[in-house]
Amino acid sequence: MERSENKKYTSKIDKNEDLVLDNSNPQELTDEAIKLLHKLIETPSFSSEEENTALLIEQWFTSYNISFEREHNNIWAYNKYFDQHKPTILLNSHHDTVKPNGNYTNDPFRAFVNEGKLYGLGSNDAGGCLVSLIATFTYFYDQKDLNYNIVIVASAEEESSGPLGLKSVLKYLKNVEFGVVGEPTLMQLAIAEKGLLVLDVSINGTASHAAHPNDDNSIYKALEVIRWFQNYEFEKESETLGKVKMTVTQVSAGNQHNVVPSHCDLVVDVRVNDKYQNEEILDIVKQAMPNHVEINPRSLDLGSSSISKDHPIVRSGIALGRTTYGSPTLSDQSVLSCPSLKLGPGDSTRSHSADEFIYISEIKEGIALYIKILEGIL
């Protein structure tokens, strides 16, 4: 099929029994999902460069006789017996990765298993979640008389919060009532997630020669601003997400030893709980700053997310012994307007780490639990 990678297209699969794998056997699906994860690891897919991993995901759907759609490097598919009168469950995870850090001792693009651990870049974040959700969707794909439709989206540009990721294809998704976002949670139920607000802060002063007196040194003035970000506490605390957390993560000023710079720039990372909108946080910060401080948000779109503890999908998970908690890390939940649950195999503390890995047993458990949790409401 000839196509532009930047245009939406639909794949219509012609039935070919010789090519179609069995999607009714969870064990076979699990084995195939692990094989797919090996291939994904060994195919570089940095954010906005996921063309080749998208092809691997296309091959999976083709092998199971599943029609799919694609725009840019996002791929999505609906269950076979989609009913426009039923609500839809969104299953989502991403196939892009960060770049490997300099502390790797293994080849980040070589997938190998040692002592039950599958190593490789993206294995934990979020390849294990992605292949587990793909296998789960495939298991339910041709089942009839479900209470919900199911749509799965393998999305791009999650790590960079890019414009051509999940947000760009939401307009094509039909009747979505809630979502399950695959991120490593040890298969516990993250029923809330903090939003992210990144602030560029500029403290203005007066430039001068370092040898002369200057009571308007932008760096010295920045110290007071840094202390404010360090010590300020927002009033509203969340039961699941705790307090809003602000952290100064970058400081930049000056380019010569003998010149007092006219301004000092900060970057502030703000993790927002579900008691505030990002716009509210921005207003509070701006009102607290003196006139010589300029505040500019990079984006106001990455808000906090949550789902009720009484939601059927959460109750189904709790009935299977899963616990609930609030997640401090950001995911594609931030672009969803519907309730969403973050759930997946793997451990968030391994994400973006050197010699990243996921246990094979975690993938097996993940697929089994995804199926059981969804069966509780389907």
N, C-alpha and C positions, 0 to 999 in steps of 0.2 A: 504494500500500500504506500503510495507516494503521498507525502504530506509535509507541511511546514511544522517544525517542532513548536512554533509559537501560536499555532491555531488549534482550536478545539476540533476534535474529530471523534467519531463513534466507531467502535469495532463491532461488527456483526459477525459472530462466529458461525460457520457452517458446521453442522453436526458431523463428526468423524469419530466413530466409536474406537477406532484403532489408536487415536491420539489422546483420548480423554482418560484421565486418571480417575480413581474411585474416591469420591468425596464423602462417602458414608462411613468410612473407617477412620476414627480419630487417631489410631496408632500410625496408619499410613500417612495421614495428613501431618502428624507431628514429625515423622521422619523426613518428609518432603520439605517441611518448613525449616528444619535444621539445615538441610542441603541448600535451600535458598539463602539462608543467612550466611553460609560459607561464601556463596557467590557475591552477595552484597558487600561483605567485608572486603573481598578482593577486587572490588570495582570502586575506584575513588568517586566520591559523590559529595564534594564540598558544596555548601549552599550556593545555589544558582548554577551548579555544574553537575546536576543529577541525571543528565540525559541517559547514561548507560545503565544506571540502576533502575530507571523508569522502564527501560527495555526488558530487564529481568523480571520486573513485576508484570509487565504485559505478557511475557512468556508463561508465567504462572496461570494467569486468567485464561489464556488460550488453551493451555494443557487441560484445564478443567471445564472447557466449553462455556466459559462465562463471558458475556458481552461486557465491554467496558468503554469508558470515555476518557479522553485525555485532553488537557490544556496545559501548555508549557510542560512542566515536569510533574504535574499533578495527575494522578490516575484515580478514577472512581468507578464503582460498579454497584448496581442494585440487585437485590434478590430476584430470583426468576419470576416469582408470582407477586410482583409489586402490585399493590392495590391503592389507588389514589385516595380512597376513602379511609385508609388507616394511617395512624401516625407512624413516623419513621425514627428509628434509632440510627444515629451516626456513630460509626466506628472509625477512629482516625489515629494514625501515627505517621511519623515522617521518615524519609529515607535519605535525608542529607546529613552530613556530619560536620563537626568542627575540623580544623586542621590539627594534625597530631602535634603534641608538645615535644619539646626537645629532650625529655627524660625517658623516652621509649628505649627499652633494651631489645624489644622484639621488632620485627618488621610490622608496622601498623596495618599493612595491606596483605598480610599473610594470615589466613585463617587456619588455626590448628587447635587441637584439643589436648590438654595435659591435665591429668588428675581431675577430670570431670569439668574443666573450665574451657570454654571456647573463647580464644583470644582474638583480638583484632579491633581496629578502629570502628566504632559504631556498633559493636556487638551488644553493648549494654544500653547505649543511648543512641538510637532507640530501636536497633535492629531486632533484638529479641522480642520487643513489644510488637513491632510491625509484623513480623512473620507469624507471631502467635495470633494476632487479630486477623490476618489474611487467612490463616488456616481455619479460624473460628467462623469467619464469614463464609468460607467455602463449604464448611460442614452444614450450615443452615441454608445455603444458597437455593437449593431446589426443594426445600420442604414446603408443604402446602399448609394453608389454614393457620398461619402464624398470627398472633395478636398485633404484631408490629411489622412494618417493612424494615429492611436493613439496608443501609448504604455504607460502603467502606470507602474511605479516601486515604490513599497513600500520598502524602503531601510533601512538597518541597519547601526549601527556604525557612524551615522552622528555626534553625540555629541562628539565623541572621535577622529574624523577624522581617523577611523581605516582602516586597509587594506582590510577588508572583507565587506565594504559598497558598495555604488553605483559605485565607481571606478572599483570594481572587476567584475562587470557584464556589463560594457559598451560595451565590446567586443561582447556581444550577441545581442545588439540592432541594428536594421536595418534601414538604410536611415534616421537617425535623422537629421532634418534640424534646429530645435530649441527646447528649453525646457521651461516649466513652472514649477518652483520649489515652492512648497507650504511651505511658512513660514509666520508667522503672520505679515501682513503689513497693517491691517485695510482695506484690499481689495483695496489699492492704488498700483500703478505700480512702483515697484522698478526696474528701468531700468539699474541700475549699482550697483555693490557690491564691497566693498573693499576686497583685498586679505589679507592674514595673513602671516607674517614672524616672527617666534620666534627665537631669538638669545640667545645663551648661551655665556656669556662674562666672561672671566677670567683675572683679573688684577694681575700680578705677582710682588712680592716684596721679601723682605728678612726676614726670621724668626729670632726672637731674644727674649731674656728675656725682659719683659716690663720695668724692672728697668734700662736698659742700653739705651744709645742714639741709635736711628735708623732713618736714613733719607730715608729709603726705605720701609716704612710702606705701605703695600698693601691697607689697608683700606683708608688711607689718599689719596693715589694715585687714589683710586676708586672715590673719591669725584669729581675730575676733569672730569673723564669719565662720571659720572652721570650727571654733569652739561652740558656736550656736548649733551647727548641724550635729555636733557630737553630743550635745547635752539636751536638746529640745525633745520633749515627749508629747506626742499627740494625745488628746484627751480620751478618744474612743478606743477601747480595746476589744478585740474579737474573741469570742469563745473558742473558735477553731484556729484562728490565724494569729492570735496574740496582738502585739503592738505594731504600729507602723515603724519600719526601721530605715533610718537614713545613714548612709555611709559615704564619706568623701573618699573617692577612689583615685583621683588624678589631680595633680597640681602642676601648673606650668607658668613660668614667669622669667623674663629677662633673657638676654643673649650675650651679654658682656659683663665681665667682672666689675668694671668701673662705672656702670650705668645703672641707676635706679630705674626700673621699668615703670611705664605709665599704667600698666594694668597687670593683674595676676588672675589667671583663669583656673577654675576648679571644675571637676566633674563630680556630681553627686548621684549616687545610686539610691533610689527610694523604693522600698518594697511596701506596697500599699495593701492594707487589710480590707475586708469586705464592709467595713463601716464608713469608708470614704470613697468618693469618686476621685479620679486623678485631678480633675479640675479644682476640687476643693483643696487638695494638698497644695497645688500650685498657688492658689490664692493665699493660703495661710503663710507659705514661705515668702511670697512677695511682700505681704503686709509687714512681715517681721524685719525685712531688710532695709537699711538706710538708703538714701538716694544714690550713693556712689556705687551701689551694687546692682548689676543687671542679671536677670534670671530668664533663661530661655529653655523651654522644654523641647526635647527632641521629638517626642510623640506623646499624645494624650490617649492613644487608642488601646494600650495594653492594660486593661483593667483587671480587677480581681474577679474570681469565678467561684461559684458554689452550687451545691445541690442539697436539697433537704435530706436530713437523716431519715425522714419518713418516706422518701421516694421509693417506689417499688424496686428499682435496681439496687438501691442501697440496702433495703431490707433483705433482698435476695442474697446479697453478699454477706450481710451480718448473720443470716441463717446458716451460712456455710463456714462460720467461725472467723470471718474477716473482721478486722478492727477499722475504725474510722480515725482520721486525723486531718490536720490542715498542712498543706505543702507550702514551703517558702520559695520554691523554684518556679520559674515561668515556663509555660508550654503554649501550644496552640489553643488551649482553652481560652486564652486572653482575647481571641478574635471571635469567639462564639457568643451569640446573644441568647442562646437557650441554656437551661441547666446542663451541667456536665460533670462527669466523674472522671478523675484521673486514676488509672489502674493499669498495672503491668508488671511483668517479670523483670528481675534485675534490681539493682540497688542504686539509688540516686547518687550515693557517695562515690561510686565508681565512675560516674559520668565525667568526661573530659580529663580523665586521669591517664597517666602513662601505663602502658601494657594493659589497656582496658580489656575486660572479659565479662562473660556471663556464664553461669553454670548451665550445663545441658539440662540438669534436673529442673532448673527454674523455668526453662522453656516448656518442658513437658508439663509441669504443674500449671504454668500460665495458660496453656491451651485448654487443659482439663477444667480449670476454674472458670475461665471465660465462658466455656460451653455451659457449665452447670449454672453459673450466675444468670446467663441469658435464658436458659431453660426455665428458670424460676419465674420469668415474666412472659415468655413467648407461648 
